[in-house]
Amino acid sequence: MFGLLIPLVLSLAPQLASMIFGTKGAEATAKVAGVVQTVVGTVADLSAPGGAAAAVAHIQANQQAAEELAAKLSDLHLQMQKEQDAESDECRKDALDELKARLGDTGSARDMATELAKAHSGLAYGGVIVSVVIVAAFGCTTYAVLSNHLSATDGQFGSILVGTLAAMATQVANYWLGSSVGSSNKNALLANAQNNLAASVPSHLMKSDAQR
């Protein structure tokens, strides 16, 4: 049904192509069909057989209807673009919140270790000892798996063990290097957010502001 409307819709509002054929194409298609139905009114029923063809014929033969549809499709595109921008902003906010939480966890663990060291407590060396054990176990296990010809069963078990130790070794690296790496990631996310925000501003608005 909607397939017959696509050429007409894209000829009037080509900016909708990315949304119609995007990840939320079904939702965009339903909204576009609703707009077309509003314009044609009782002339054609898009849900009935032959309704799409009748709607296309009506709009092509009626210049006023074509202009009205173009205006409504343009408004629909702006509305959907705002919704997409809002979703993107929410995703970026969630990513930044998660990053801040991870940095906070790392900072808390380091602060605790610092306080223990100031108190000359033996527990202050616990993080160092655990880190050395994990990294050493990861290196030795990886060497053993790669250097020995293991059977299929033993090889599968070895791969699982190496994967587990690799995850633990990553946590060790995040503990000792988390602040610098996390700051770099946060700066990259902020820069990306600023670039996306700048790209979302229509060029004609930017030009009008510059002229002012």
Buried (B, 14 or more C-beta within 10 A) or exposed (E): BBEBBBEBBBEBBEEBEEBBEEEBEEBBBEBBBEBBBEBBEEBBBBEEEEBBEBBBBBBEEBEEBBEBBBBBBBEBBEEBBEEBEEEBBEEBEEBBEEBEEBBEEBEEEBEEBEEBEEEEEEEBEEBEEEBEEBBEBBEEBBEEBEEEEBEEEEEEEBEEBBEEBEEBBEEBEBBBEBBEBBEEBBEEBEEEBEEEEEEEEEEEEEEEEEEE
